[in-house]
Amino acid sequence: MPSKFRIASFNVENLFGRSKVFNFKDHAVGDQILGKIDEFRKLLAKDNYSAQDKQKIVDLYVQLLKDYIIVT
């Protein structure tokens, strides 16, 4: 028996929730949401945030939250 092992888990609800962005008849709606997610992800990946970055992160978060609530 190995002396070390890893245990991993993930949230299945998030996995299925993300796909809802692809359920629109008009793909432009999903593309717009995915664009916001990509912009949000890139901002969060920065090592340092300017005041403008911080405001954009908050704005995108609020927009995505509204988009997600509408999607679900």
N, C-alpha and C positions, 0 to 999 in steps of 0.2 A: 504494500500500500504506500502511495507517495506521501512524503512528509509535508508537502505544500500543495495546496489547491486553491483555485479561485472560484468565487461565486459571483455571478453577474445577473442583473435583472434589468428590465426596462418596462416603461409604462405603455401597455398595449393601447390604452385609451387614446394617448397622444398619437400613436401610429395610425389609428383609424380616423382620428379627428383631422389630421392633416390632409387626407385625401378629399375631404369635402370641398376644398378649394377648386377641385377639378370637376365638380358636379354641375357647374353652370352651363346652360345651353349656349350662352354667349361666352366663348372662351376668353374674350377680352377682360371680363370681370375677374376671372381667376388669374390671368396674366398680370393684372394690375396689383392684386393682392400679393402674388409671388414676387413682384418687383419691390414692393414695400418690405417684404420679409428679407429679401436679399440686401436691400439698402440697410435695414436694421442690423442684420448679421454683420455686415462690413463695418458699420460704425462700432459695434460692440467689440470687434476684433482689434481695434486700435489700442496701442499701448497707453496713450494719453488722450484725454478728451478736452477740446476747447469748450468755451461757453456755448458756442454755436452747436457743437456736436452734442452736448448735453441736452440742449433744447430740442434738437432734431430727434434724439433718442426718445425723449418723453413724447413728442408729437407723434412719432411713428408707432410707439407702443399704444397710445390712445387710439389711433386710427386702426391699427391691427386688432385691437380688442373689440372695437365697434364692428369691424369687418367679420371677425370670428363669431361674434354674437349673432349677427345677421345670417351667417352661413349655417350655424347650428340651429 
